[in-house]
Amino acid sequence: MDAQDESLSEGAALRIRRAEVSDARAIAEVIVAGWQGAYRGLIPDEFLDSLSVAGRETAWREMLTRDAEGELPAWLAQRDGRAVGFISSGPPRDEDVPLPAAEMYAIYVLPEAWRRGVGRALLETATGHWRAHRGGTLVLWVLEGNSWARRFYEALGWRPDGGRQLLEMAGAKFYEIRYRLGPIHREG
């Protein structure tokens, strides 16, 4: 087993912490690898192959810099100091989601770290944060054709709530469906 494989093994300690501006590059790398692994066969290959770590790094550096108030928390998952996943969240973007509520905007895990507890730990961390700070309902959007991700969310208690939206990427059209967890109750 090489050092990279060893750091991704289930035996290696998983650390989840709030993302910082200096994590922008690592987040961008996780996003690009996550998209390329999760959406191959769902989104055109030429689009996936054109994804830029540099472009996403710039965007995430700006987002993390703007979030001085902590209203858009993101967390980074690391094994032995290596970024293996991340999740971002914030207020819901949909007007039909009753407040108090929060939305999981993005969750990505390196493909080689799939099914090793990273996604679950990230989602539980974000859910715990919003339970402690706001309560209410949590929502997220997932590609309708991404059956693997849908099974993952459903195993953790998330359910489709009837929300559906059309996306256009790389000249193709895709539907996303909204999942809901809640209402969750504020702790304390």
Summary of the structure (lengths in Angstrom):
residues: 188
radius of gyration: 16.3
end to end distance: 44.9
largest distance: 49.2
contacts: 561
relative contact order: 0.16
helix: 38%
strand: 34%
